[in-house]
């Protein structure tokens, strides 16, 4: 099990960064595989000791992650990660529109991708990584990351798409796109185009991924008894609909995916 520390960002950074997270673990076994199904998050992850190995789900080809990796929302199970050795990770977790707002890149370049962060954000990422590696203290690591990000914040008012994405996340996908478009004073077509550019995923698909992740969370927390109850609580029409969505977004049935994720569950404090 990973040791996990999470810190909230400073208030001025909160519109762009959801959290900072540090995870560490020494694995005595040779390799621990972990599936990566569809997920909505954007994040920048620094590997400060051993790095993940990444296995393509379609081909089985294995590669080693770069020292810092920039990952966008994933709409299907594209890869599995293979955990091994001494792991020391520091992650900047962006809000749905935070990456685009901070760095000025359309988030669509990250969708279903994981890039060497230096190739997208420049060599400054390497300097930040070196500074993070000099201290194991979480507070100092957060200060290093915030000092880097501070110069990128313009202080502009929040974009309506950022508000809409936050509402969709809060409601775990349980809101109609037409309603959000109306509330942001945009046509549905304008809203879908701007949302996709900022978040990296079309709004309806983003809502599907949020609902899928909510079902996984309910199962993990034991908040509902049985998959039928989870399907209802997560907002699916019925259990059959949920099973169909799980297969589309993870390649597995709910029960099989839950079993495969169980050995790699992480624990820690916020």
N, C-alpha and C positions, 0 to 999 in steps of 0.2 A: 504493500500500500504506500502511496506517495504521502510525504509530509507536505501539506499545502498551507501557504500563507497568502491572504488576500488583503489588499489595501484599496480603499476608495481614493479616487483622485482628488486634488484640490478643487474647490468650487469653480474656479475659472476654467478648469479643464473638463469638468463633468459633462458638458454638452458633446464632447468628442471622445472621451475615454470612459468606459464603463467600470474598469477595475484594473489594478495591477496584481499579478499573481506570481508567486514563486513556488516551485515544486522541486523536491529533492528525494532521491531514493537510491540506495545501493542494492542492485539485484544480484542475488547469489546464483539464481538459475541462469542458464546461458542466454535464452531469449524468451520474452513474454510477448505474444502477439496481441494486438488490440485493433478491432475493426473500427473504422471511422465512417459511420453512416452520414446521411444528409444532416447539415447543421447550418444555422443562420449567421454564425459569428464571423467577424473580421478580426484578425489579431496578428501581432508581430511577436515572434517568439525567438528568444536568444538561448542557444545551447552553450552553457558555460563550462561543461565537462564533456562527457561522451554525448554523441548525437544520436537521434533516432535513425533507424534504418526504415526505409519506406518501401512497401511492396505493392506494385500495381495490382489491383483486383482483377483486371481483365487478362493480363499477360503473366503475372507472377514475377515480373522483373523486379529486382531489388536494387535500391540506390541508397546513398547516405545523405541525410538532410544537410543543407549548408549551415554554417555557423549561426546565421540569423535568417529566419524564414518568414515570409509575408504570405498569409493564408487568407483567402476570401471565403465567402459562403459556398458551401458544397451542396449540390442539388441531388446527389446520388452517392452511393458508396464507391468512390473512385480508388481509394488506397486503404491499406491497413498499415499500421506502424508496428515495428518490431523493437521492443524495449530491451536494452541490454547495458550492462556495466554501471558506471557511476553517473547518475543523471542529476543535473542541476540546471533548471530551466527558469527563465524570467520572461513573463509574458505581458504585453500591453494589449488589453482587450478593448477594442474600439466600440463605440455605439454604432448603430446601424449606418449612420451617415458620417460618422466621425472621421474615418480615414479619408474619405473624399474631401471633406471640408478642410482638414489639416494640410493635406499634401497636394490637393488640386488634381489628383488623378481620378478619372472615372472608375468607379468601383467594378464595372464590368470587366476590367482587365484582370481582376482577381477571381472572378466567379469560376468555380471548379478548377482552381489553380493553386499552386503553392510555388512562390518565386523566391529565389535568392534575394533577400531584402536589399543587398547592395546594388543589384542590377536595376532595381526600381527606384530606390531612395538615395543612392549614392554612397560614397565611401564613408560618409559621416556615421553610417550605421556601424561600421567596423570599429570606429573610435568609441562609440557608445558601448559596444560589446566589451571592449577591452576594459573600460572603466567599471562596468558592472561586475566583471570577473575579479576585480581587485578587492571586493568586499562581499562577505556573505550576509551582511546586515540588510534586512529588508527595507528599513527606513531610509538608509543611504541609497539603496538601489532605486527606490521610488524617487528620491530627490534628483538623482542623475537623469532618470528618464524625463521627469517633469522639466528640468532645466533645458533639456534638448527640445522638448515639445513647446515650451513657452514662446519661443521666437516665432512659431508657426501660427499662433492664435491671433486672429485679427481683431477680435472683439465685435464682429458683426452680429446683428440679431439672428436668432435661430430661424433657419429656413423652415417653411411649412412642411416640407417633406420629412425633415428630421422629426418634427412633432408627430407627423402621421406614423412614421416608423416606430416611434416610441409608444404611441397608442396601440399599434398592432402587436408590439412585443408584450405590452402590459396585459393585453386581452388574449394572449397566446393564439393569435390568428382569428379570434372570434369576432370579426367585424367585417362588414361588407365594404369592398373597394369603392363602390359608388358613394357610400356614406362618407368615407374619408375624403374622397375627391371633392364632394360638395362642401365639407367642412374646411377644406383648404382653398376654396373658391377657384378650383380648377375643373376643367372638363375631365371626364373619366379618361379620355385618351391622353390629355396633357399630363394628368396625374400618373398614369402608368409609365409614360415615357420618362418623366423626371424621376420617379421612384426607382425605376430600373437603372438609370444612370448613376444615381446617388448611392443606392444600396447594393446593386450588382445582380439583383434577382427581381423578376417581375413581381408585383405585389401579391397576386393570387398564389404564385408558387412559394413566395416567402411565407404567406399565411399557412400553407400546407406544411412547411418545414417546422414552423413554430408549433403547430398542433401535434405533429409527430414527436417533437422534443418534449412537449408537455405530457404526452402519454408515457414516454420513457421515465420522466420525472415522477409521475404518479405511481408507476410500478416500483421504482427504486425506493420511494418514501413510504410505500405501503398505504397511501391515502385512499385507495379504492380496492375492493376485494374482487379479484378476478378480472380477466381482460374485457368482459362485457361491460362491467361497471366502469373500467378505465376508459373504454370507448365512449361511453355516455358522458363521463366527466370531462374528457378532453374535447368534446364537441363534434365527434363523428356521428354520422347518421345511424350507424350500427356497427357491430363487431366486424362484419364482412367488409365494410368500407374501410375500417381501420387496418385490417389485414392486407387489403389491396394497397393501401398507402405505405405500409411498412415494407412490403415487397418492392414497391417503386422507389423508395427512398433509402433502403438499406440492403436490398437483395435477400432479406430474411423475413420469416414470420415473426410476430412479436415475441413468442416464447423462445425461439432459437436465438434471436438477437439479444434478448435479456440474459440468456445463459452465457453467450460469448462475451458480453460486456462485464459480467459479474466479477471475474478474476482481476480485472483491471480497475475496479472502482477506486476512487481516490477519497482520502479522508483528510480533514484539516480544520483549521479555524479561520474565521473571517477577521 
